[in-house]
């Protein structure tokens, strides 16, 4: 099954999900699975609305990555409305051993985090940013 994830960038910051699970802290890109017969585009818009309470507009399909044997589509998002706050299934799943915090991080710092997963997405964004700055 295919998964979708969002690269949400604004003012040189990136919106990530900070996770604390079984005592481990790490960061992931917001996103989730495709439901029923929706398109990948519909899925990422819905996931962002459900997880972060944001109304997002897709800039473009950024990349397709294989993560632990599963295909993931990454969408670049630069336009959205609302203030990120946790909602949906993630909020319901929150407990001491499984925590979710939406967080804006400085883009350059975020891309150097070894605990931002998956690594391949992190590396591809780095390359993209370096190219677009030239």
N, C-alpha and C positions, 0 to 999 in steps of 0.2 A: 504493500500500500504506500501511496505517496504522502509525504508530509509537506507542509508549507511553513515558511518562516519569514520574518520581516526584518529588514535593515532600516530602522527608523532614524533618520538623521536630521538634526536642526541646529543651526548656530554652532557648528563644529562639535556637537555632542551627539552621542548615540544612546538610544533608549534600549536598555537591556533588562532582562529579568535576573535579579540576584536571587540565588537559590541557596538555602541551607537545608541539606538533607542528610540525615544520619550523622550529623556533626561535621559534614564536609560543606565548605562554602565554594560556590562557583557561579558563573554567569552563563546564561544562554540567550539566544535570540527568541523573541516572542513568536508564537505560532502554534501549530497543532495539525490535526488530521483533516482530510477532506471528507465531508459527509455526503452520503447519498449520491445524487447526480450533480452536485454543484461543481463548478469549474474551480481550478486552483486559485484564480483571481477572486472569485466569490468567497472561497474558503479563507483566504488571508484577511480579507476585509471583515468577515464575520469574526474570525479569531481575535483580531485587534479590538473589535468592538466588545466582544465577550470578555477578553482577558484584561484589557486596559481602559475600557470605556472611551475609546477614541473613534472618531469617524475619519477614516483614512482614505487617501486617494493614491493609487499605485502610480509610481513614476515609471518603473519598467521592471521586467523580469531581469534580475541581476545574474543569477547563476543557478545551475543544478549541481548538487553535491551528493555523493554517496556517503552516508553517515551510518556506521555500524550495519552495513548491508541494506540500508533503506534509502530510497531516493528522496531528496529534499529539494524543493524549489524555493529559492530566496528572492524576495521581491524588495526592491528599493522603494522607500517611501519618504518623501520630503514634504508632503502636504497632508495636514490633518487638522481636525479641530477637537477641542476638549482638553482636559487635564488628565494625564495618566493616573488612574487609580485602579487597584486590583479589584476584579469582580469575577463573576462566573465560577466555573468548576474549580479553578485554582484557589479562589477565596474559600470555597467550601472544603477543600482538601487541606487547608492550612492547619498545621499543628506543630508541636514542639520539634518533631523530627522531619518536618516537611514544610519549609517556608518559602514564600514567594514575595519579592519586593521589586516593583518596577523602579528603575533608577536611571537617571541621566548621567552619563560619564563622558568626560573629555575624550574625544575620538582617538587621539594619538595614544593616550594612556590606556584606553580600553583595548586597543589592538595589540598592545604589548602584554596584556594579561594572559599568563599561561593557563589560567583557570577559566578562560572564556572559550566555550566549546560550541561547535566543533572547530578544530584548529584550521581545517581547510577553508572554512568560511572566513575566518579571521585573516588568513593569508591572502585570500582573493580580494578582500576589501582593501587591505594594505596596498596591494599592487594597483588596484583601481584608483585609489586616492593619489598615489604617487604619480600616476599617468595624468590624472586630471589637474594636477598642480603645475605640470610643466608648461 
